[in-house]
Structure formats: structure tokens, C-alpha cells
């Protein structure tokens, strides 16, 4: 794989999108209403699909209209966002965020952190593998952890603690019906 000149941000973002997408594909039909951090699995996936659709729109990419199918909406929005962020010069553009203009690179970095934690949230809610890629954990920790703290023995646990995710495993809805 050829590394981009943006310090690896595109690769990390792509990895986070792909990892979340694998977890979305693993959601069984009877798990969409299961509780997840901040709502249900359906709401979690819809929220991340909306964030990806917004990223695509902010960067002049393809418009993505929700279909009501969370897995399909995620796939369409993620593809549009990845394409928009991969366009030449896209990461240098300014986009509005939280009432201010930030670079698309900053926006993508924040999306990458959100996706990293959402991977765990979705896996945790649906009984899937909740181990996060070490490079995603390291990136997210550098963005959210105080700089003067030493690297813990379990960086993933440190990240999840910082972001208020429980250490205990939640009982997942049994995925008897796949879909």
C-alpha cells in the first residue's frame, strides 16, 4: 500500500470506515433495535451514516439520501465520503464545523476518532469482536488523551475509559436471524 502525504490520515480514515463497515455487515436482523451507546444499534449506524453523508456533501461529493435500510445507508454514505476525501486537495479545503471553519483534514481526523469508538460501540452492542486496530487506538488516544500521561499497558481500555465506555461486557441480542 502506498502511504499518502497527509501523515497517513487517509489510510487511518479508510481503515476506520472499513472496520465499522465489517461490523455493520455483521449485524443480524434482530439486533437493529438492541441498545447501543446513546440509543439503539440502528440509531448508531444511522448517525455514522449521516456523518459520512455530511462529509461527502461538505466536500462537494455525491449527495446521499437515506433509504431506511441502515446497512445500505452506511455503505452508500461511506463510499461517497471516502471518494470525496480522496479527491486531490480535499483535505486542505475548509469546512464548517461547530460554528468555525476547520480543514477537511481536521474534520476527517475527528471522524476517524468517532468511527474508532463507534466500531467498539457497535461490536459491544452486537456481540462482535470489539478489539480495535492498534493504529486507530493510538491515533484516537493522541487526539483525546492528556499529553502528559504515560502510555498505558492497555491503550484500548484507556481510550474507552476516557470516552466513558464501560469495561463490562453487555449481553448482546442473540443473532439468530442474520441480515
Secondary structure, 3 states (H helix, E strand, C coil): CCCCCCCCHHHHHHHHHHHHHHHHHCCCHHHCCCEECCEEHHHHHHHHHHHHHHHHHHCCCCCCCCCCCHHHHHHHHHHHHHHHHHCCCHHHCEEEECCEEEEHHHHHHHHHHHHHHHHHHHHHHHCCCCCCCHHHHHHHHHHHCCCCCCCCCCHHHHHHHHCCCCCCCCCCCCCCCCC
